Amino acid sequence: MAERCTHLDQVRDVQPRTPEGCEECLKTNGRWVHLRLCLTCGHVGCCDNSPGKHATKHNHSTSHPIIRSFEPGEDWGWCYADELFIEPAPHA
């Protein structure tokens, strides 16, 4: 039986706070590889292949459990708490 994410109740109908890129990288002139959207608050952070790893840092500082890819054409999510890939990405 496949594991299921136990945090889907924390998914909100969010708007990206910084649709133009990673919130922290934009403040520091940093760079990112791929973007992730927090499905609890709308934070846009960079992926773990990026120097800043701001999406994961956001999870560690807030405990917001679920992100989705913020890349065009991608429809998947990740639950940090359950360490589960979610496809398609959850929506509120």
Helices and strands as residue ranges (DSSP letters): G 8-10, H 23-28, E 35-38, E 44-46, H 54-62, E 66-69, E 77-79, E 84-86
